[in-house]
Amino acid sequence: MLEIFNSQWSWERKPCLLEVDDRVFAVSISGMPHAGVDGLPFLQNVPDRSGNYGYGSNFDAIAGNNMNGHFDLYFLNSLRHKDNQIDPDHQKNIHISGGVH
């Protein structure tokens, strides 16, 4: 993941294709781990989550991967977890990765 963002975590959004089995999905990703603490139980309330998210559910599901939290992956019409709104920049990237301009 870090290689996709030139070895530096970033909130930059990038159009991508996600392959699952024999299906390919147009998606958009951002490369900034956030809202978690590596090595603590997933979904347990913890203090000092990454990205200045403070106290709340630990969204770091994979312990020991040297990444605190999770990164965002958006599908068409996905809602942001911070405010349940559609992110227009991610939607634009989904159209780009899907070949719709």
NUNULO-405936 format. One record per residue (C-alpha): residue in one letter; y, z, x. Coordinates in steps of 0.001 Angstrom, whole numbers, plus 500000, padded with zeros to 6 digits. Layout:
N
aYZX ...
This chain:
101
m500000500000500000 l502384500909502772 e501855497501504397 i503098495746501244 f506427497532501710 n506818496805505445 s505532500231506562 q508248502101504677 w508006503716501240 s510518502122498903 w511628502098495256 e511853498306495597 r509940496529492848 k507576493694493721 p505712491182491560 c501952491343492120 l498634490244490740 l495993492859489952 e492383491701489968 v489830493774488049 d486326492339487965 d486832488740486789 r490278489284485234 v493715488891486818 f496779490694485466 a500452490014486167 v502011493340487213 s504961494847489023 i504766497715491508 s507174500015493261 g506240501529496582 m507566505071496417 p505050507882496032 h506451510500493667 a505747513384491277 g502905514913493261 v501640517058496110 d498669515803498143 g495757518224498275 l496592520264495157 p494640519848491907 f495476516807489778 l497562517651486677 q497980521303487699 n501600522443487421 v502993522681490951 p506430523219492523 d508265520805494790 r506651517538493716 s507602514544495849 g510639512410495036 n512678515418493883 y510568515782490737 g510543519588491050 y508085521688489054 g505570519985486764 s502208518241486503 n500794517077489823 f500345513311489522 d498509513064492853 a494963512205491764 i493524511298495195 a493526514233497602 g493663513686501335 n495179510192501402 n498457511280503072 m500474510199500036 n502229512783497887 g502092511639494282 h501491508221492810 f503246504876492764 d504230502884489685 l502278499892488455 y503642498184485346 f502056495788482898 l503904493769480271 n505844496202478048 s504768499309479997 l507000502342479537 r508407504473482363 h506895507957482503 k510281509553483155 d511920508433479889 n509495506245477875 q511755503211478276 i510902499661479362 d512126498887482884 p513800495447482773 d513392494860486528 h509656495495486365 q509406493209483322 k511201490453485245 n508662490821488089 i505755490661485653 h507065487339484373 i507433486095487956 s503893487121488915 g502593485565485696 g504352482273486390 v506939482628483604 h510501482221484860 
